[in-house]
Amino acid sequence: MEEEPLAEQAPEPEDDGPRPLGVEVRPTGHGGVDAQLARLADADHLGVPGHLEVYEDVHRGLRETLAALDQPAGPPVPGPSPIPRS
């Protein structure tokens, strides 16, 4: 009785060297976001194991940029002055 051949598997990569993704990043018009997106290009020059560090750094930077949008700009606005009592 013949055994059926195993399903073909994708070949394992030979190395973990740089593999550019070739993803186009277009400017958003927001300096903080654009700087983080530009950082993604750093992953193209790293081996695959180094990609995670770049992705985590970009994710952290984008979260900080978005959180900063929730913060009021400038000094705090003073509340109404108390009514003097006589």
N, C-alpha and C positions, 0 to 999 in steps of 0.2 A: 504494500500500500504506500503510495507516494504522499509525502507531506506537502501541504500547500505552502507556497513561499510567503514569508512575512510581508506585510504591507511595506511599501517603499517609504523610507524615512528621509527627510531632508538631510543632506550631508552636514556634518558639524563644521563650523568655520575653523579654518586652520589656525588662525591667530585672533587675538583680541585687539589688533592694531586699529588705527583710525579708520573710520568708515563714515565719510561725510553723508549727511542725510539729504542735503540739497534742498532744504526747506526755505522758501522765500519768505522773508519777514518784511512787511511793509510798515512804514512809520504810522503811528497812531495820532501824532500831534501832541502827545503828552510826554514831556521830556523824561520823567521818571519811568514810565512804562516802556518807552522806546529804548532807554538805556538797558533795562532788564532783558528785553527781547534781543537786543544786539549781543548780549552776553551769551545767548544760545549758540552763536556761531563758534564760541570757544569749544563746544563739544565736538565739532568737526575735526579738531586738531588733536583730540585725545583718543586713547584706546577706549574700547567699549566700557571697561570697568570704571573709567573716569567720568563717564556721562552722568551717572547718578549724582555726583557731587555738584556738577554744573546745574542740573535740573532742580535739585533741592535749593541751591543758592538763588536761582531765578524765581522759584516759587516763593521763597521767603521774601525776596525783594518786592515781588508783585503784591504779596499780602501786606507788607509794610506800606507800600505806596497807596494801596486802596484804603488801609486803615487811616492814613494821614488825611484822606479826603473827608473823613468823618469829623476831623478835629476843626474847631472854629479857627478862622484866621485872625491873627492879631491878638492884642491883649484882651482879657475878659472884659465884658461890658458891665459897668457897675449897675447894681440894682437901684431902685428908687430910694432916695434918702429918707430916713425915718422922719416922721412928723414930730416936731418938738412938742413936748407936753409942758404946760405951765402949772 
